[in-house]
Amino acid sequence: MDTAPPPTDPTTPTEADIEAFQQQLGRPPRGLRAIAHRCPCGQPDVVETAPRLEDGTPFPTTYYLSCPRAASAIGTLEAEGVMKEMTARLAEDEELAAAYRAAHEDYIARRDAIEVLQGFPSAGGMPDRVKCLHVLVAHSLVAGPGVNPLGDEAIALLPEWWRKGPCVTPGACGGEEAGR
């Protein structure tokens, strides 16, 4: 895509946001703290979760991509071998590896600002490999361009998933999806 969606300020989830999340993932949210990023269509596309779920279980994935259209497009990138190629580049490119380690530190710092999960990794394979592009894209959408180089690269490879309109329509027709 030519231009990544701009960062948005985190917001407290509204009832409509919670309903949208449930429609997007087909389940109620767990550990939901905030809508960390909004899609240009207005719906949540990244949520911020608590480092521990309600029952105390550690949940180190602070930023969770919820938009099914974005997730599907990212899944296509993963199937095309983008993660393997990025991981190989980390082993060869010291500058990229250093920037990716800095992204890992940023992710940990953001999670630790909520609650420290001593000894738990960040997410997405950081800092040494690429394990999940969904997490890297979510981090880049929240942090903005220039923080997570591989998340930024993945975003640049994606189509503009919001162009067809919202992926879900809370409150419409009993909460049915708006067509993926």
N, C-alpha and C positions, 0 to 999 in steps of 0.2 A: 504494500500500500504506500501511497505517496506521503501521507501524513498520519502519524499515530494519533489515536484519540488523546485529547489533552488530559492531564491529571485533574482530578476533582477532589474537593475537600471531603473528608470522611463525614458521614452523617449518622445520627441515631436511626436505626431501622424503624420505619413506620409499619403499620399493619399491612399496607399495600406492598411494601418491600418484602415483608415476611411471606406474604402470599405469593409474590413473584418468585422468590427463592424456592418455595415449595413446589411451584409449577416447574421451575427450571430443573430442579434435581429430583423431583418426584418423592421428596421426603421432607420432614420438618428440619429446620436448622438445628445444629448442635453447637453450643458454645458461641453463638453469634454475638458479636460485640458492636459491629458497625458495618455500614455499607462503605467499604474502603474506596471504591471507584464506581462511577456510573457510566454506563454506555452512553454514547451520544444520543441513543433513542430515549434515554431517561430512566431505563430500568437498571437495577444493580447488575454489574458483571463481575465484580470482585467483592467478596465479603471478608471482613476481619474476624477471625475466631480467637477465642481465649486459648492460651497455652495449655490449659487443662479443661477437660470437659466437666460437666456438672458433677460427675461421680469421682472426679479426681484423676482420671486417666490423662496422661500427657498427650497433647495434640500439637506437635511442633509446627504444623502447617498454618502459619498465621494468616496468609492470604490465599483464599480459595476462589478459583475462577468458577463462576456459577452460570454464565451464559452458554446455553447448549450450542449455539451457532459458532461462537468463538472456540469452544471446546472441540467441536467436530473438525473445524479447520486446523486446529493445532494437532489433533489426532492424525490428520492426513500428513502433516509435516513429519510427525514422529514415524509414521509408516514408511515415509520416503527416505528415512535414514538420516534426517537432519541432526538428531541427537548424537549419533555415532560420529558424524563428521565434526560436530562442535567439540566433542570430547577429544578427538584426535588433534584438533587445532590447539586445545589447551595444553597438550603435551609438547607441542612444537613452538608455540608463540608465548614467550615469557611476558610480554606486555599484556596480552589478552588474559593470561593466567592470573597476573597481578590484579587486573581490573575485576576479574571474576571473584577472586578472593576478597576484594574490597566489597563487592556486592553481597557476598556471604556475611561479612562483618556488619553491613548495613541491615541485612535481614535479621541477624541475631540481635542487634541493638534495638531494632523496632520491637521484636518479640520480648526482649528483656525489659523494655520500658513498661510492658504490661505485667509480666511475671517471668522471673528467671526459671528456665528449665536447664539446670546444670547438667552438662554431659550429653545433652541432646543435640543432634545436628540441626542445621538450618532446614532447608528443604530443597527438593528438585535436584539433589546430587551435589549441591555446592559444598565445598569449594573446589573439588577435584574432578568432577565429571558432570555430565548432563544426564539426569535420570528422568526428569519430567518437565517438558516445555510448558505445561499448563501453569506450574508454579512460577517459572521464570517470567512468563508473560504477565501473570497476576502481579508479581513483584514490580515489574517495569511499569505497569499501568498505575500502580499506587505511588511508586517512588518518582516516576517521571523519567524522561530520557536522560541517559548518561550515567545512571546508577548501576544497572545490570546490563552489561554489553550483550550477553547472549539472549536475554529477554528482549532487548531492543531489536536485535537481529531477527528474532522470531516474529515479533510484531510487524516488522517491515515485510516479511514474507506472507503475511496473512491478507486475505481479502477484507474489505470493509464490511464486517459481519452485521452491522446495524443498518445497512442501506435498505433492507427489505422491511424495515420497521421493527417494532419490539418483538422479541422472541416469545413473549408471553403477555397476556393481558389480564392482570388481576381484576377480579370482580366482574369480568365479562363472561356471559354464558356459563355461569357456574364455575368460572376459573379455568376454562379450557385454554389450551395453548393457541396462540395466534398464528400457528403455521410456521414450522421451522424451515 
